[in-house]
Amino acid sequence: MDTLKLHHRLWIANSSEVKERSPIIFECTYNGKGESLLLIRYDGQCIGYLNKCVHMPFRLDCEKKTLFDHTRDKIKCSMHGIIYDPLTGESLSPTMCTGEKLNAINVVEDSAGIWIDDECVESVKEYNEMLSQPTRKWILANGFNPDDIDQSGKYNDTPLILACREGEKVIAEELVVSKANVNHRNMDGTTALWACVVSNSFDMADRLLGAGASIDSQNDNGATTLMYAASAGKTEWVKYFLARGSDTSPTSLDGFTALDLASNVECLRLLKAVPVTVE
Ligand code: FES
């Protein structure tokens, strides 16, 4: 007689916790063995895979915690670089394991959140992975504590603020994936988003905003990142913030708006074109 194997769905996260192309790793028991599980949201859909490369039995994040390639469009193994289609888990590499697929895990999303509904998976818990060795070294070399990523150092900066200011995208990405505080304020009250403007890191700014960074945070002088961009004549950044709905009405402690602070004609025109909202 066949044995009827009963299983129950395992709730793993709120829908809001799984952001587009920001993978979360869990530890799970899969067919009785400890494994790692990867949950991603791609084009709105929640998808699960065993976190194990088809090339060799290594975790996809064994070398680096970033699991998407530089375009943030494909999953990439950090060991030898196989690129996978996020929707099918299929290797798109022309030379390695072409067509082989990551082991899919059945994921269900409903009004209560995200569930694993896969009879092979018996238990799941979120995996708090340590940072990669290069990132830990960078954090240590800059006087921070890699075991407490939100601990601030010189100027009350955190590793994330410094990484963004120095354009260290891989490190900043790992810190965001590790849930570093994206709204920490340093000695001047500026945040990692401001630091992205300093280093001209548009894609990192997008990551921070996607992870909940406040676009209109004001520093100790009342300045927003939009004001900073306008006063520094960073026209592309003014466009960037306006396109993402930045509020033009805040004033600095001196009573100046972003428009008042515009230091070139392009910034002035862009800010003047924003309709004034009457409350
Ligand atoms: S182990 Fe993933 S590409 Fe080789």
Residues whose N, C-alpha, C, O or C-beta is under 5 A from the ligand:
A	BS01	FES	C53 H55 M56 F58 C77 M79 H80 G81 I82
